[in-house]
Amino acid sequence: MTGLRRRICILYHFFHPDDVVSSRHFSDLAEDFAAAGWEVEVLPSNRSCRNPSRQYPAKETWKGIQIHRVWRPPLSQSSTAGRLLNAFWMLAAWSRLAFRSAATRPDVVLVGTDPVLSVLIALPLKWLRPQMKVVHWAFDLYPEAAVADGLLTQSSRKVRILTTLLRRAYRHCDLIADLGPCMQQRLQVYGESLPMRTIVPWALSEEPGPRPAEPSLRRRLFGDAGLTLLYSGNFGRAHSFQEFLALARHMRSSGVDFRWSVRGNAVADLQAAIQPEDTNVGLLPFVKEEELASHLAAADIHMASLKPDWSGIVVPSKFFGSLAAGRPILFAGPEGSSVGRWIRQHRVGWVLTSDNIEEAAAWLRSLAASPDLLAELQTRCHAVYRNYFCREKMISIWVHELARLTSPEQRHVRAAHIGTP
């Protein structure tokens, strides 16, 4: 270990002040590491996520964190070629960490999953500096996402080559932080003894208790509906809406309303599927972050979804935001996914499938008929978040794990630690 303060370098494509959600999580994490006594450096891109023509300063100090931004060409993340070229550019820039002098070399390198294939940085770093600890926080898995999206086939030569490289990269990591048991299962394909620990992304807004709805906002969004459901956030290729529409159509004229406040590449499909007779279904504008807390509180229940082929590749982060707001979740997705397991384990919602539409409708009617039952469920959701998934709990795990990796007696020990909230 160098000096009295432990050094950590965070490698992620986007960082403060970028407002993309994963950037916010890594910014929170860096801030909390600095508060815990770490010397923190971050090496993000100099480009904005949603507007690559926008550039941030090459160097900046923010809340005691040293930000050294990597210049890269203004290639769009929306194209496959752009994403891959950005990934190779950032990996090449990050590889220079291995050539730093001992005085500026970090004790720990923490790498995320943006750009794609970022975990490959473990190969040059561990080959050239085997004493350096490499930690990976897996928000999603690639090329699994490309296979699920139909861009690649599992048996293709590209996937075989990437799988071979990734198997070596994962095995060079000293810790892999996954997002739940289904992701752990996916990662075990690369090695059953990988050093994994579940550390989930926390809600960006943490309330002290279930936040009550503002009556005027609720009326503006849902009219006079008796029970309100909201899907808020990103809506892309990994998400589905068919089960929700089937349920909403089953519950027409019941006083139960379904609304989507979303953005993403699947919104047009959702909009096209809504028919004029779907009077209890609608789209709402996407809101700014400063309006999000009150927006989420306007609904009684939140919706989330995940297509079966995407289980374990991504974990819907809106699950944690919903619990933090004290709202139960109606989840259209695999029962064996992490969110499906957590919903059953903690009794914080309902797993919706095409086979249980009538049972889900009965559950919603029971909540609509009993405000006390709904309030009790909302209170339990918030308590589950505080006890299992909140930022304080997750940061505590991070600080403990990194202290273990850098402790003198453990510096040359590669311990496997598998855990699930």
Order of alpha helices (4+ residues) and beta strands (2+ residues): beta-alpha-beta-beta-beta-alpha-beta-alpha-beta-alpha-alpha-beta-alpha-beta-alpha-beta-alpha-beta-alpha-beta-alpha-beta-alpha-beta-alpha-beta-alpha-alpha-alpha
